[in-house]
Amino acid sequence: MVVGRIIIFRELWDSDKKAMQNFLSGLSERTLDKWRHYSGEIIDGIYKESSHKLIGLDDGKIVAYGCLVPNDKYSDAPALGIVVADEYQGRGIGSFMMRELEKLAIEKSYKFIFLTTFKSNHHAFNLYKKVGYEVVDEVESYGIPAYVMKKDIRGK
């Protein structure tokens, strides 16, 4: 898939590990603070978890990452996570990544998608609302106030 003329989306491969590490190390502290999924080394967490993973590439460089993490408690509702390189934010790449992950979730016969976003992450919250996610709970994530959001993808 291509967004505009430069971003190609595909699955994350084992051979992408070094490029993925470069992507993660290039994220600002501001972006990393809003994307806390793993304890310890982030790259190890990404490759260890059983999830459906996509990347966005600009001329071979990873500029976006997204995943659907299956949920043992709710087999029909994975958790979604995305992160876009700082210099690529605001270009619609996150929205496109979410659509691609939703297509993948439908292919895998999921019925819903959940995500958690910090209340202070207004940009992400507005994006999620725009693409159809609804707040279903308010929690603390890593000690920070957050929203749990859900989208029904049945019949899409």
VOKOLVEX-821583 format. One line per field, with one value per residue (C-alpha): x, y, z; residue in three letters; residue number from 1. Coordinates in steps of 0.2 Angstrom, whole numbers, plus 2048, in hexadecimal, padded with zeros to 3 digits. Each point is the difference from the previous one (the first is absolute). Example, Ala and Ser with C-alpha at 12.3 -4.5 7.8 and 13.67 -1.06 7.14 Angstrom:
BEGIN
c1 <- c(83E,806)
c2 <- c(7EA,811)
c3 <- c(827,7FD)
residu <- c(ALA,SER)
num <- c(1,2)
END
This chain:
BEGIN
c1 <- c(800,806,7FB,803,80F,80D,7F9,7FE,7F8,804,802,80F,80D,80D,80D,7F9,807,80E,7F6,7F2,80D,806,7EE,7FD,810,7FB,7F0,7FF,7FE,7EF,7FA,807,7F8,7EF,804,805,7FB,80F,80B,812,807,7F2,807,800,7EE,7FB,808,7FB,7EE,7F3,7F9,7FC,80D,801,80D,7FF,810,806,80E,804,800,7F3,7F6,7F0,7FC,7EF,7FB,7F0,804,7F4,7F7,7FF,7F1,7F6,805,7F6,808,812,809,806,810,808,80F,806,811,7FF,805,7F2,7F2,7F1,801,7F2,80C,7F8,7EF,805,809,7F1,7F5,80D,7FF,7ED,800,80C,7F5,7F1,80A,804,7ED,802,7F0,807,810,806,80D,806,806,806,7F4,80E,802,7F3,807,7FE,7EF,7F9,806,7F8,7F0,800,802,7F2,807,7F6,805,7FA,80B,80C,80F,811,80E,812,7F8,7FA,7ED,7FB,7F1,7FB,7F8,7F7,7FA,7F4,807,7F2,7F8,80D)
c2 <- c(800,812,810,80F,7FB,7FB,7F5,7EE,7F5,7ED,7F4,801,7F3,7F8,808,811,7FF,80C,80D,7FE,804,80F,806,7FE,809,80F,803,80F,7FE,809,7F2,7F2,807,7FE,7EF,7F5,7EE,7F6,7FF,7FE,801,805,7F7,7EF,803,803,7F0,7F5,804,7F6,80E,805,80D,80D,80D,80F,803,810,7FB,7F1,809,7FB,810,7F7,7F1,7F8,7F0,7F7,7F6,7F1,801,7EF,807,806,7F5,80B,810,804,80F,80D,80A,80C,80B,80C,808,812,808,7F6,804,80A,7F9,7F3,7F2,7FB,800,7F5,7F4,7FF,7FC,7F2,7F9,800,7F7,7F3,7FE,7FD,7F3,7F7,800,80C,80A,80E,809,808,80D,80A,812,80C,80F,80C,7F9,80B,7FE,7ED,801,80B,7F4,7F1,809,806,7EE,7F9,7FB,804,802,7F1,802,80C,7F7,804,7F9,801,80B,80C,804,7F7,7FC,7EF,801,7F3,7FE,7F4,7F9,7F4,803,80C)
c3 <- c(800,7FC,809,7F5,7F6,80D,80F,7FD,80D,803,80E,80C,7FC,80B,7F4,804,812,7FE,7F6,80D,80E,7F6,7FE,813,805,7F4,809,80C,812,7FE,7F4,80A,80F,7F7,7FA,80F,7FC,807,80F,7FD,7EE,7F4,7F1,80A,805,7EE,7F9,80F,801,7F5,7F6,7EE,7FC,7F2,7FB,7F5,7F6,7F7,7F4,80A,811,80D,804,808,80A,804,809,805,810,803,811,80A,809,7F0,7F1,7F5,804,7FF,806,7F3,801,7F4,800,7F3,7FF,806,7EF,7F7,80C,7FA,7EE,802,802,811,7F9,7F1,80C,80A,7F1,7FB,811,800,7EF,807,810,7F5,7F6,810,805,80F,805,809,803,810,804,80E,7FF,80D,803,7FD,7EE,7F8,7EE,801,80A,7F2,7F2,809,802,7EE,7FA,80A,811,810,812,80A,810,809,808,806,7F4,807,80E,7F3,7FD,7EF,7F6,7FA,7EF,7F6,7EE,7F9,7EF,7FD,7EF,7FA)
residu <- c(MET,VAL,VAL,GLY,ARG,ILE,ILE,ILE,PHE,ARG,GLU,LEU,TRP,ASP,SER,ASP,LYS,LYS,ALA,MET,GLN,ASN,PHE,LEU,SER,GLY,LEU,SER,GLU,ARG,THR,LEU,ASP,LYS,TRP,ARG,HIS,TYR,SER,GLY,GLU,ILE,ILE,ASP,GLY,ILE,TYR,LYS,GLU,SER,SER,HIS,LYS,LEU,ILE,GLY,LEU,ASP,ASP,GLY,LYS,ILE,VAL,ALA,TYR,GLY,CYS,LEU,VAL,PRO,ASN,ASP,LYS,TYR,SER,ASP,ALA,PRO,ALA,LEU,GLY,ILE,VAL,VAL,ALA,ASP,GLU,TYR,GLN,GLY,ARG,GLY,ILE,GLY,SER,PHE,MET,MET,ARG,GLU,LEU,GLU,LYS,LEU,ALA,ILE,GLU,LYS,SER,TYR,LYS,PHE,ILE,PHE,LEU,THR,THR,PHE,LYS,SER,ASN,HIS,HIS,ALA,PHE,ASN,LEU,TYR,LYS,LYS,VAL,GLY,TYR,GLU,VAL,VAL,ASP,GLU,VAL,GLU,SER,TYR,GLY,ILE,PRO,ALA,TYR,VAL,MET,LYS,LYS,ASP,ILE,ARG,GLY,LYS)
num <- c(1,2,3,4,5,6,7,8,9,10,11,12,13,14,15,16,17,18,19,20,21,22,23,24,25,26,27,28,29,30,31,32,33,34,35,36,37,38,39,40,41,42,43,44,45,46,47,48,49,50,51,52,53,54,55,56,57,58,59,60,61,62,63,64,65,66,67,68,69,70,71,72,73,74,75,76,77,78,79,80,81,82,83,84,85,86,87,88,89,90,91,92,93,94,95,96,97,98,99,100,101,102,103,104,105,106,107,108,109,110,111,112,113,114,115,116,117,118,119,120,121,122,123,124,125,126,127,128,129,130,131,132,133,134,135,136,137,138,139,140,141,142,143,144,145,146,147,148,149,150,151,152,153,154,155,156)
END
